[in-house]
Amino acid sequence: MLIEETELAACVRKSLNRYFKDLDGEDPSGVYEMAVQALEKPLLMYIMDRAEGNQTRASEMLGINRNTLRKKLKLHGLSD
């Protein structure tokens, strides 16, 4: 079964291709954490905006626990 790549996945893959090209032979390090950090903050900002700052609604949209959302918002400097 062939699974079609989503537009978001294609953007991630394109960015990773550029990252590895820019390494110019250097060994990669911490790629997973780098990718998660690059995606998570803008995702949280976007969803919080869509939820008009309502953490309960945002956590439901994200499919995560509200306490987890609060922790992630604090981690990224997005909490009050």
N, C-alpha and C positions, 0 to 999 in steps of 0.2 A: 504494500500500500504506500503510495507516494503522498507525503504530507506537504502541503503548500506552506512555504515560509511566510510569516506575517510581516507586515511593513516594519513593525518595531524590531523584530528579530533580524531583519535585513539591515537595519540601521546599526544595531549592536554589532553584527558581524562585520560590517563595513568599518566601524570604528576600531574594532579589534584588529582587523587587517592593517589599518593605518598605524596602530600602536606597534604591532610587531615589525612592520616595515621601518618605522622610525627608530626601533631599537638598533638597527644596523649591525646585527650580529651579536649584540650584548644579550646576556641571559635574562629572560623575564623573571619577575619576582612579584608575588602578591597580586596576581592578575584577578583572581576571584574577588578579593576585597575591593580592589580598584573599580571593577565593573559594578559591583553592588553599590558602592558609594556614589558612583557617577549616575546611577539610575534612581537610587532611593530618595535622595533629597529633592530633585525636581518632581518626582512622583508624589511625594508627600506634600510639597507646596501646591501642586496642581489640585490634588484631591481635597486638601484643606480649603482651597479657594472655592472649589465646586460645592463643598459642604458648608460654605459660608462660615467657616471657623468652628462648626459643630463637630466635636471630636467623636461623639457617639455615631453620628451619621457617617463621618469619614471612616471610622473603623469598620462600619458595616459595608461601605463601598469597597474597602480594601480587603475585607474578609479576614481581619485580624482583631484580636482582643483590644479593647480600649486602652488598657494598661500598657500593652505592647506599643500601641500608637504613641502614647505619651512618652515612653522611653525613647522611641525613635525620633520624635520631635525634639526632645531635649538633646539627644546625641548630635543632631544636625543644627542645633541652635535656632530652632523654629518655635520654641515654646515661650510663653510670657515670662 
